[in-house]
Amino acid sequence: MPNQATSSWRFHPGFFLSLTLLLGVLIACSRSSSSCSATLNYDGKTYTGAGKSQDDAEHFACNKYCREDDPEYDAMYRIWLDSAAGRAAGRPSKEEAIFKEKRLMDYVTVTCANKCVGWAKDGKAKIETKCG
């Protein structure tokens, strides 16, 4: 008499075909996730970003500026780094700190990035975007 537990786990040939197709779609989607790139020129420095849209790419370029050179983020980061939360997080780098502290993440990705994108509209900075 066949074992009931093993007979219920039989794989059908269609299962492997479906699994292979699903894996192919996931790989294809992951490779085409960034179709736009942006270059921000501000204060004599260049910052790049990539995203699915022009808006995303511009914000990611601005996020890079914010993490690397924004004086307000630098001050916030240094204060947080010396706080109990910063010490408990292992005193991470400016780039890693945004993943440890929501306030830092919000400042970089919302407050500072929106300010930076606004500079391009005001002519204080130049952002070039290419989508393809």
Residue, then its C-alpha position, 0 to 999 in steps of 0.5 A: m500500500p503506498n504511503q499517503a504522505t509521499s504520494s501527495w507530494r508528487f510534482h507534475p511536469g507543469f510545476f517545473l515549467s511554471l517555476t522556471l517561467l516565474l524565475g525568468v520573469l523575476i530575473a528580467c524584471s530585476r534587470s530592467s528596474s532602473s531605466c532612468s539616470a540623473t546627474l546633479n551638478y551642485d556647488g562644483k560637485t556631481y552626484t548620480g542616481a538611477g530609478k524607474s522614472q525621471d522623478d525617482a532618478e532625480h530624487f536618488a541623485c539628490n539623496k546622494y548629495c544629502r548623505e554626502d554633503d548637505p550641512e544640515y544632514d551632517a549636523m543631524y548625523r553628528i548629534w545622533l551619532d553621539s546620542a545613546a541611539g547612535r552608540a547603540a547602533g554601533r556608530p554607523s557611517k552617514e550612509e548607513a545611519i539612515f537605515k538605523e534612524k527614521r528621522l535621518m531617513d526622512y530628512v534625507t529622502v523627503t526634506c533634503a531631497n525635495k529642497c535639492v530638486g527645487w534648486a534645479k527648478d530655481g536654477k541653483a543646481k542643474i539636473e540632467t536626466k536620461c531615460g531609456 
